Amino acid sequence: MKHRNRLVGLGLAIVLALGCGGDEEPAPEEAPAGENVMSVPDSTIEREIGTRLDADPRLDGEGIELRVSSDGGIVSLIGEVPTRMEMSIAREVAMSAPGVVNVSLDSLVVLSELQNATGAADTVAAE
């Protein structure tokens, strides 16, 4: 009888450890992929990122012009930055805001690359 009680106790411990199943709602970390657990309005996301960008001393230099647009938590950074370093910092800051799903940099101009490309075109044209 002692062995049987141990097995029952062990079985109960396993069931408790693994969960009982049933029709429970998934915990937030178990939410299906692609489904937002916490929805934040786009206007709030834009305002929060704007505040964070303004407050970050790394983005307080000359040649930095940033605007923010959000659609369903997908943020677009729009404007100009001097180098890829500031672009990376701006993306990092934007990703840290609540409700952000992804950050697009398609509308962000890196001035150093633009100048390099223009300089190369001018050199080719002069030859």
C-alpha positions as CSV (number, residue, x, y, z in Angstrom):
1,M,0.0,0.0,0.0
2,K,2.9,2.4,0.7
3,H,4.2,2.0,-2.9
4,R,0.8,2.8,-4.4
5,N,0.4,6.0,-2.3
6,R,3.8,7.1,-3.5
7,L,2.8,6.5,-7.1
8,V,-0.5,8.4,-6.6
9,G,1.4,11.2,-4.9
10,L,3.9,11.3,-7.7
11,G,1.2,11.3,-10.4
12,L,-0.6,14.2,-8.6
13,A,2.7,16.1,-8.4
14,I,3.2,15.7,-12.1
15,V,-0.3,16.8,-13.0
16,L,0.1,19.9,-10.8
17,A,3.4,20.7,-12.3
18,L,2.3,20.3,-15.9
19,G,-1.1,21.9,-15.4
20,C,-4.5,20.4,-15.6
21,G,-5.4,21.6,-19.1
22,G,-9.0,22.6,-19.6
23,D,-10.5,25.7,-21.2
24,E,-8.3,28.3,-19.5
25,E,-7.2,31.4,-21.4
26,P,-3.6,31.4,-22.3
27,A,-1.3,33.6,-20.2
28,P,0.0,36.7,-22.0
29,E,3.4,35.1,-22.7
30,E,1.5,32.2,-24.3
31,A,-0.6,34.3,-26.7
32,P,-0.6,33.2,-30.3
33,A,2.1,34.6,-32.5
34,G,1.2,37.9,-34.2
35,E,-1.5,38.7,-31.7
36,N,-0.9,41.9,-29.6
37,V,-1.4,41.2,-25.9
38,M,-1.4,44.9,-24.9
39,S,-2.9,47.4,-27.4
40,V,-1.6,50.9,-27.2
41,P,-3.2,53.6,-29.4
42,D,-0.9,54.9,-32.2
43,S,-1.2,58.5,-31.0
44,T,0.1,57.4,-27.6
45,I,3.0,55.5,-29.2
46,E,3.9,58.5,-31.4
47,R,3.8,60.9,-28.4
48,E,5.9,58.5,-26.2
49,I,8.5,57.9,-28.8
50,G,8.7,61.6,-29.6
51,T,9.3,62.4,-25.9
52,R,11.9,59.6,-25.6
53,L,13.8,60.8,-28.7
54,D,13.8,64.4,-27.5
55,A,15.1,63.3,-24.1
56,D,17.9,61.1,-25.4
57,P,21.2,63.2,-25.3
58,R,22.7,61.0,-28.0
59,L,20.1,62.4,-30.4
60,D,20.7,66.0,-29.5
61,G,23.2,66.8,-32.2
62,E,23.2,68.9,-35.3
63,G,21.6,67.4,-38.4
64,I,19.1,65.3,-36.5
65,E,15.5,65.8,-37.6
66,L,13.1,63.0,-36.5
67,R,9.4,62.6,-36.8
68,V,7.4,59.5,-35.8
69,S,4.4,57.8,-37.4
70,S,2.7,54.7,-36.1
71,D,0.1,52.4,-37.6
72,G,-1.0,49.4,-35.5
73,G,2.2,49.6,-33.5
74,I,4.4,49.6,-36.6
75,V,6.5,52.7,-36.2
76,S,8.1,54.7,-39.1
77,L,10.9,57.0,-38.2
78,I,11.0,59.9,-40.7
79,G,13.6,62.5,-41.2
80,E,17.4,62.8,-41.2
81,V,20.3,61.7,-39.1
82,P,24.1,62.4,-39.6
83,T,25.2,58.7,-39.4
84,R,24.1,55.1,-39.0
85,M,25.0,55.3,-35.4
86,E,22.2,57.9,-34.7
87,M,19.9,55.8,-36.9
88,S,20.6,52.8,-34.7
89,I,20.1,54.8,-31.5
90,A,16.7,56.2,-32.8
91,R,15.5,52.7,-33.6
92,E,16.6,51.4,-30.2
93,V,14.7,54.3,-28.5
94,A,11.6,53.7,-30.6
95,M,11.6,49.9,-29.9
96,S,11.7,50.5,-26.2
97,A,8.3,52.3,-26.2
98,P,5.3,50.3,-25.0
99,G,3.1,49.0,-27.8
100,V,5.7,49.1,-30.5
101,V,5.7,46.0,-32.7
102,N,8.3,47.0,-35.3
103,V,10.2,50.0,-36.5
104,S,10.7,50.9,-40.1
105,L,13.7,53.1,-41.1
106,D,12.7,53.3,-44.8
107,S,11.9,57.1,-44.5
108,L,15.0,57.9,-42.6
109,V,17.9,59.6,-44.5
110,V,21.5,59.0,-43.3
111,L,23.2,62.2,-44.4
112,S,26.7,60.8,-44.5
113,E,25.6,58.1,-46.9
114,L,23.8,60.6,-49.0
115,Q,26.9,62.9,-49.2
116,N,29.1,59.9,-50.0
117,A,26.8,58.8,-52.8
118,T,26.5,62.4,-54.2
119,G,30.3,62.8,-54.0
120,A,30.9,59.6,-55.9
121,A,28.4,60.7,-58.5
122,D,30.1,64.0,-58.9
123,T,33.5,62.4,-59.2
124,V,32.2,60.0,-62.0
125,A,30.5,62.9,-63.8
126,A,33.8,65.0,-63.7
127,E,35.8,62.2,-65.3
